[in-house]
Amino acid sequence: MKAEDRPGNHPVSADRIWSDLMNLAGITEAGRPYTRRSFSPKFLEGRAWLQERFRAAGLFPHVDASGNLIGRLPGSDPDAGTIALGSHSDTVPDGGRFDGTAGVIVALEIARALRERGITLRHTLEVIDCLAEEVSEFGLSCVGSRGLTGALQPQSLDLRKPDGETLREAITRIGGDPDRITATPRDDLRAWLELHIEQGRVLGEGRTDVGIVTSAVGITRVEIELTGMADHAGTTPMHLRHDALLAAAEVVAEVRAAALRRIEAGDGYFVATTGELTVTPNAANVVPGHVRLLVEARSENRPAMERFLDDLLPRVRAIAEAQGITLSSCHRLSDAPPAPFDPGLVGRLEEAARKNGLSHVRMPSGAGHDAVFFSRITPTAMVFVPSRAGRSHCPEEWTEKEELALGALVLFDAVLGLDRGN
């Protein structure tokens, strides 16, 4: 459904959302659309532009200790707590115009729409641009939401990017105060709501207006190292080779097969990818002697993840043994559990979609978001809007203006209902 096809007086402006998104997208590194990596000069330029937009909307902006940009709209009851909306304005290199930024701009539009209608919420409303949601040059993602929710490990502040700057120094440089980041999360938050592009094809192929996100998947990364023997590619007969890459190719196929078995078993949303291989010595005339593989699996179902690993790892050992290869390492590099979202808040978003006559579907998120960390300390839910052909993290990333406005409408009504307690 298009926004202009809906009856009634729309509280949010599709044109204003679009104008802000395109203006922010224009702040990018020369020749690299659309690139504003966290902590970079272009990121800071985008932040300065956002601060001015926050002020123009009647918000009071500041940068918190963790480096998050927060626009605050005080409520009528100081004891009611805070409803927070937002996402992130940083991008991956050569990324898109919508990932993260759509959530920040839509949150800003909701604040504007409330003021234009003369609505004063009982709760304080905050629009938050979370720092470094994408993996930064420090090798860490969701820096700001980790800090705000008490999940940023002190040792992470000592991480360095290639030029030697530490994360502590970088947060200070952009206006944060790392000495005040603690393990104690904020206790005033009553809800976190985040709009995001789907980054997938479910909504588009189903011609569905919005997705109501029920959870964010857990992500497990496993490092596998296979050691064979580097030999001359011309003089070593085929039957005498110990080719680590040949074994690795079988492992890659087995990762896919193991994931498909979880889906066929009814374990819900499950994906697995072998996205990184390092081959040594990586020469055309040398039989590969060593391969490092990085396997990433994502699932909304924690027992399914354990079943996947229990199924995969013995098969990897069997492949190595059959090929005369040594399985020199096989261990979990990282292991983040799924993040279920608040059922009451999910239901409130669903009711807002239903009230506005929007087609909707409940769905998990296969990507990570700042919402994952907020869900640890406050009721959390997300709204997805369609992504053309599922493209994301690339310049071709696209969501229609009207689709963004419909997602904003769902959030607007959900905020009103949450504030009024009905």
C-alpha positions as CSV (number, residue, x, y, z in Angstrom):
1,M,0.0,0.0,0.0
2,K,1.3,3.5,-0.9
3,A,1.2,6.2,1.8
4,E,-0.9,8.4,-0.4
5,D,-3.5,5.7,-0.9
6,R,-4.3,5.6,2.8
7,P,-7.3,7.6,4.0
8,G,-6.9,10.2,6.7
9,N,-4.4,12.8,7.7
10,H,-0.8,11.3,7.8
11,P,1.1,12.3,10.9
12,V,4.5,11.6,9.2
13,S,5.9,13.3,6.1
14,A,7.3,10.9,3.4
15,D,8.9,13.8,1.6
16,R,10.7,15.1,4.7
17,I,12.0,11.6,5.5
18,W,13.3,11.2,1.9
19,S,14.9,14.7,1.8
20,D,16.8,14.0,5.0
21,L,18.0,10.6,3.9
22,M,19.2,11.9,0.5
23,N,21.0,14.8,2.1
24,L,22.7,12.6,4.6
25,A,23.7,10.2,1.8
26,G,25.4,13.1,0.1
27,I,27.9,13.3,2.9
28,T,30.2,10.6,1.6
29,E,33.9,10.0,0.7
30,A,34.7,11.3,-2.8
31,G,34.2,8.6,-5.4
32,R,32.9,6.1,-2.8
33,P,29.1,6.1,-2.5
34,Y,28.0,5.7,0.2
35,T,30.8,5.7,2.7
36,R,30.8,7.2,6.2
37,R,32.8,4.8,8.4
38,S,32.6,5.4,12.1
39,F,35.1,7.9,13.5
40,S,36.1,9.2,10.1
41,P,35.9,12.9,9.0
42,K,32.8,12.2,6.9
43,F,31.1,10.4,9.8
44,L,31.7,13.4,12.0
45,E,30.4,15.7,9.2
46,G,27.2,13.6,9.1
47,R,26.9,13.8,12.9
48,A,27.2,17.6,12.8
49,W,24.4,17.7,10.1
50,L,22.3,15.4,12.3
51,Q,22.8,17.6,15.3
52,E,21.4,20.6,13.4
53,R,18.4,18.6,12.3
54,F,17.8,17.5,15.8
55,R,17.9,21.1,17.0
56,A,15.6,22.2,14.2
57,A,13.1,19.6,15.4
58,G,13.1,20.9,18.9
59,L,15.3,18.1,20.3
60,F,18.2,18.8,22.8
61,P,21.2,17.0,21.3
62,H,24.3,15.7,23.2
63,V,26.9,13.0,22.9
64,D,26.9,10.5,25.7
65,A,29.9,8.9,27.4
66,S,29.8,6.0,24.8
67,G,29.8,8.3,21.8
68,N,26.1,8.0,20.9
69,L,24.5,11.1,19.5
70,I,21.2,11.6,21.4
71,G,18.4,14.0,20.7
72,R,16.1,14.4,23.8
73,L,12.5,15.6,23.9
74,P,11.4,15.9,27.5
75,G,8.1,14.4,28.6
76,S,5.5,15.7,31.0
77,D,6.3,13.2,33.7
78,P,10.0,13.1,34.9
79,D,9.4,9.7,36.6
80,A,7.8,8.0,33.5
81,G,11.2,7.1,32.0
82,T,12.3,7.2,28.4
83,I,11.1,5.7,25.1
84,A,14.1,5.5,22.8
85,L,14.1,5.2,19.0
86,G,16.9,5.1,16.5
87,S,19.6,3.1,14.7
88,H,23.0,4.2,13.3
89,S,24.4,6.6,10.8
90,D,27.7,4.9,10.1
91,T,28.1,2.8,6.9
92,V,30.2,-0.1,5.6
93,P,32.6,0.9,2.9
94,D,30.8,1.6,-0.4
95,G,27.5,0.9,1.4
96,G,24.0,2.2,0.9
97,R,21.8,5.1,1.7
98,F,19.3,3.3,4.0
99,D,21.0,0.8,6.3
100,G,20.9,2.3,9.7
101,T,20.3,5.9,8.5
102,A,16.6,5.1,7.8
103,G,16.1,4.2,11.4
104,V,17.6,7.5,12.6
105,I,15.8,9.7,10.2
106,V,12.4,8.0,10.8
107,A,12.9,8.4,14.6
108,L,13.6,12.1,14.0
109,E,10.5,12.4,11.9
110,I,8.4,10.9,14.6
111,A,9.7,13.5,17.0
112,R,8.8,16.2,14.5
113,A,5.4,14.8,13.9
114,L,4.6,14.8,17.7
115,R,5.6,18.5,18.0
116,E,3.7,19.6,14.9
117,R,0.6,17.9,16.3
118,G,1.1,19.5,19.7
119,I,1.5,16.2,21.4
120,T,3.5,16.1,24.6
121,L,4.3,12.6,25.6
122,R,4.3,11.6,29.2
123,H,7.6,9.8,28.6
124,T,10.8,11.5,27.5
125,L,11.5,10.6,23.9
126,E,15.1,10.1,22.7
127,V,16.3,9.8,19.2
128,I,19.6,7.9,19.3
129,D,22.3,7.6,16.6
130,C,24.3,4.7,18.0
131,L,28.0,4.8,17.5
132,A,29.8,2.3,15.2
133,E,27.0,-0.3,14.7
134,E,28.9,-1.6,11.7
135,V,32.2,-3.4,12.3
136,S,34.7,-0.5,12.9
137,E,38.4,-0.4,12.1
138,F,38.9,-1.5,15.7
139,G,37.3,-4.8,14.8
140,L,34.3,-4.2,17.0
141,S,30.6,-3.6,16.1
142,C,27.8,-1.9,18.1
143,V,30.3,0.1,20.1
144,G,27.7,2.7,21.3
145,S,24.9,0.4,22.1
146,R,27.3,-1.9,24.0
147,G,28.5,1.1,26.0
148,L,25.0,2.4,26.8
149,T,23.7,-1.0,27.9
150,G,26.7,-1.9,30.1
151,A,28.1,-4.5,27.7
152,L,31.3,-2.8,26.5
153,Q,34.3,-4.7,28.0
154,P,36.9,-2.4,29.5
155,Q,39.7,-4.1,27.5
156,S,37.8,-3.2,24.3
157,L,38.8,0.4,24.8
158,D,42.4,-0.6,24.2
159,L,41.7,-2.0,20.7
160,R,43.7,-0.2,18.0
161,K,43.0,0.5,14.4
162,P,45.8,0.3,11.8
163,D,47.1,3.9,12.4
164,G,47.6,3.1,16.1
165,E,44.7,5.1,17.6
166,T,42.9,3.3,20.4
167,L,39.2,3.0,20.7
168,R,39.4,5.0,24.0
169,E,41.2,7.8,22.1
170,A,38.6,7.7,19.2
171,I,35.6,7.9,21.5
172,T,37.2,10.9,23.2
173,R,37.9,12.5,19.9
174,I,34.3,12.4,18.8
175,G,33.0,13.9,22.1
176,G,32.5,10.8,24.3
177,D,34.0,10.2,27.7
178,P,35.3,6.6,27.9
179,D,36.2,7.0,31.6
180,R,32.5,7.3,32.4
181,I,31.5,4.1,30.5
182,T,30.6,1.5,33.1
183,A,29.1,-2.0,33.3
184,T,25.9,-0.4,34.7
185,P,23.3,0.1,32.0
186,R,20.9,3.0,31.9
187,D,17.9,2.3,34.1
188,D,15.5,4.9,32.7
189,L,14.7,3.2,29.4
190,R,11.2,1.8,29.1
191,A,11.4,0.7,25.4
192,W,13.7,0.6,22.4
193,L,12.0,0.7,18.9
194,E,14.1,0.5,15.8
195,L,13.1,0.8,12.1
196,H,15.4,-0.9,9.6
197,I,15.5,-2.0,6.0
198,E,15.0,-5.7,5.8
199,Q,18.2,-6.4,3.9
200,G,16.5,-9.5,2.5
201,R,13.7,-10.5,0.1
202,V,10.8,-11.7,2.2
203,L,8.8,-8.5,2.2
204,G,9.4,-7.6,-1.4
205,E,8.6,-11.1,-2.8
206,G,5.6,-11.3,-0.6
207,R,4.4,-7.8,-1.5
208,T,4.2,-7.1,2.3
209,D,4.2,-3.6,3.7
210,V,6.1,-4.2,6.9
211,G,7.8,-6.9,8.9
212,I,7.3,-7.2,12.6
213,V,10.6,-8.5,14.0
214,T,10.4,-11.1,16.7
215,S,14.0,-11.8,17.4
216,A,17.6,-11.3,16.1
217,V,19.5,-14.4,15.4
218,G,22.4,-15.7,17.3
219,I,25.7,-15.7,15.5
220,T,28.4,-18.4,16.0
221,R,31.8,-18.2,14.2
222,V,34.0,-21.3,14.0
223,E,37.6,-21.4,12.8
224,I,38.8,-24.5,11.1
225,E,42.4,-25.1,10.1
226,L,43.4,-28.0,7.8
227,T,47.1,-28.9,7.4
228,G,48.3,-31.1,4.6
229,M,51.7,-30.9,2.7
230,A,52.9,-28.3,0.3
231,D,54.4,-30.0,-2.7
232,H,55.4,-29.3,-6.3
233,A,52.3,-29.1,-8.4
234,G,54.0,-30.6,-11.4
235,T,56.0,-33.4,-10.0
236,T,53.7,-34.8,-7.2
237,P,51.4,-37.5,-8.5
238,M,47.7,-37.0,-7.8
239,H,47.4,-40.1,-5.6
240,L,50.3,-39.0,-3.4
241,R,49.1,-35.5,-2.6
242,H,47.9,-34.2,0.8
243,D,46.0,-31.2,-0.6
244,A,44.5,-29.1,2.2
245,L,42.4,-27.0,-0.2
246,L,40.7,-30.1,-1.6
247,A,39.7,-31.1,1.9
248,A,38.6,-27.6,2.6
249,A,36.3,-27.6,-0.5
250,E,34.6,-30.7,0.9
251,V,34.2,-28.9,4.2
252,V,32.6,-25.9,2.5
253,A,30.0,-28.2,0.9
254,E,29.4,-29.9,4.2
255,V,28.7,-26.6,5.9
256,R,25.9,-26.0,3.4
257,A,24.6,-29.5,3.8
258,A,24.6,-29.3,7.6
259,A,22.6,-26.0,7.5
260,L,20.1,-27.6,5.1
261,R,19.6,-30.5,7.4
262,R,18.6,-28.1,10.2
263,I,16.1,-26.4,8.0
264,E,14.7,-29.8,6.8
265,A,14.4,-30.8,10.5
266,G,12.1,-27.9,11.2
267,D,14.6,-25.9,13.3
268,G,13.4,-22.5,12.0
269,Y,15.5,-19.8,10.4
270,F,19.0,-21.1,9.8
271,V,21.9,-20.0,7.6
272,A,25.6,-20.9,7.4
273,T,28.4,-19.5,5.3
274,T,32.0,-20.2,4.7
275,G,32.9,-16.7,3.8
276,E,36.7,-16.5,4.5
277,L,39.4,-18.9,3.4
278,T,43.2,-18.3,3.7
279,V,45.2,-20.7,1.5
280,T,49.0,-21.2,2.1
281,P,51.2,-20.8,0.2
282,N,48.6,-19.7,-2.3
283,A,50.7,-20.2,-5.4
284,A,49.5,-21.7,-8.8
285,N,52.3,-24.2,-8.9
286,V,52.2,-25.5,-5.3
287,V,49.8,-28.0,-3.8
288,P,48.1,-26.1,-0.9
289,G,49.6,-27.1,2.4
290,H,47.4,-25.2,4.8
291,V,43.9,-23.7,4.7
292,R,42.1,-21.6,7.3
293,L,38.3,-21.4,7.0
294,L,35.9,-19.2,8.9
295,V,32.4,-20.6,9.2
296,E,29.6,-18.4,10.3
297,A,26.2,-19.8,11.3
298,R,23.1,-17.8,12.3
299,S,19.9,-19.1,13.9
300,E,17.0,-17.9,16.1
301,N,17.1,-21.3,17.8
302,R,19.9,-21.9,20.2
303,P,19.4,-25.7,20.4
304,A,19.5,-25.8,16.6
305,M,22.9,-24.1,16.6
306,E,24.2,-26.8,19.0
307,R,22.8,-29.5,16.8
308,F,24.4,-27.9,13.7
309,L,27.8,-27.9,15.4
310,D,27.4,-31.4,16.8
311,D,26.5,-32.6,13.3
312,L,29.2,-30.6,11.4
313,L,32.3,-31.1,13.4
314,P,32.5,-35.0,13.3
315,R,32.0,-34.8,9.5
316,V,34.9,-32.3,9.2
317,R,37.1,-34.7,11.1
318,A,36.0,-37.5,8.8
319,I,36.8,-35.5,5.7
320,A,40.3,-34.6,7.0
321,E,41.0,-38.2,7.8
322,A,39.8,-39.5,4.5
323,Q,42.0,-37.0,2.7
324,G,45.1,-37.7,4.8
325,I,44.9,-34.1,6.2
326,T,45.4,-33.0,9.8
327,L,42.6,-31.1,11.4
328,S,45.0,-28.8,13.3
329,S,42.4,-26.5,14.8
330,C,38.6,-26.4,15.2
331,H,37.2,-24.0,17.7
332,R,34.5,-21.3,18.3
333,L,35.9,-17.8,17.7
334,S,32.7,-16.1,19.0
335,D,29.3,-17.2,20.1
336,A,26.5,-14.7,20.5
337,P,23.1,-16.2,21.6
338,P,19.8,-15.2,19.9
339,A,18.0,-12.1,21.1
340,P,14.3,-12.6,21.5
341,F,12.3,-9.3,21.4
342,D,9.6,-8.3,23.9
343,P,6.3,-10.1,23.0
344,G,4.2,-7.2,24.3
345,L,6.1,-4.7,22.2
346,V,6.0,-7.0,19.2
347,G,2.3,-7.2,19.6
348,R,1.9,-3.4,19.9
349,L,3.7,-3.0,16.6
350,E,1.6,-5.6,15.0
351,E,-1.6,-3.9,16.3
352,A,-0.3,-0.5,14.9
353,A,0.2,-2.2,11.4
354,R,-3.3,-3.7,11.6
355,K,-4.9,-0.5,12.7
356,N,-3.5,1.3,9.6
357,G,-4.5,-1.5,7.2
358,L,-1.0,-2.6,6.4
359,S,0.0,-6.1,5.4
360,H,2.5,-7.5,7.8
361,V,4.3,-10.6,8.8
362,R,6.2,-11.7,11.9
363,M,9.8,-12.6,11.1
364,P,13.3,-13.0,12.7
365,S,16.2,-10.8,11.7
366,G,19.1,-12.6,10.1
367,A,21.4,-9.6,10.7
368,G,22.8,-8.1,13.9
369,H,21.5,-4.7,15.2
370,D,21.9,-2.3,18.1
371,A,18.5,-3.7,19.2
372,V,20.3,-6.9,20.3
373,F,22.1,-5.0,23.1
374,F,19.1,-2.9,24.0
375,S,17.0,-6.0,24.4
376,R,19.2,-7.0,27.3
377,I,18.0,-4.0,29.4
378,T,14.6,-2.9,28.1
379,P,11.6,-4.1,26.1
380,T,12.7,-4.0,22.5
381,A,11.2,-4.6,19.0
382,M,11.9,-3.7,15.4
383,V,10.0,-2.9,12.2
384,F,11.4,-3.9,8.8
385,V,10.6,-2.1,5.6
386,P,11.2,-3.8,2.2
387,S,14.6,-3.8,0.4
388,R,14.5,-4.0,-3.3
389,A,15.8,-7.5,-4.4
390,G,17.2,-7.9,-0.9
391,R,20.3,-5.8,-1.8
392,S,22.2,-4.2,1.1
393,H,25.7,-3.1,2.1
394,C,26.1,-1.9,-1.5
395,P,25.3,1.2,-3.5
396,E,22.3,-0.5,-5.1
397,E,20.6,-0.7,-1.7
398,W,17.0,0.7,-2.2
399,T,13.8,1.3,-0.3
400,E,10.9,3.3,-1.7
401,K,9.9,6.6,-0.1
402,E,6.3,5.4,0.5
403,E,7.6,2.2,2.1
404,L,9.7,4.2,4.6
405,A,6.7,6.3,5.5
406,L,4.5,3.3,6.2
407,G,7.1,1.9,8.6
408,A,7.3,5.3,10.3
409,L,3.5,5.3,10.7
410,V,3.6,2.0,12.5
411,L,6.3,3.4,14.9
412,F,4.4,6.6,15.4
413,D,1.2,4.8,16.5
414,A,3.2,2.3,18.6
415,V,4.9,5.2,20.5
416,L,1.6,6.9,21.2
417,G,0.0,3.6,22.5
418,L,3.1,2.8,24.6
419,D,3.1,6.3,26.1
420,R,-0.6,6.1,26.9
421,G,-0.4,2.6,28.2
422,N,-3.2,1.3,25.9
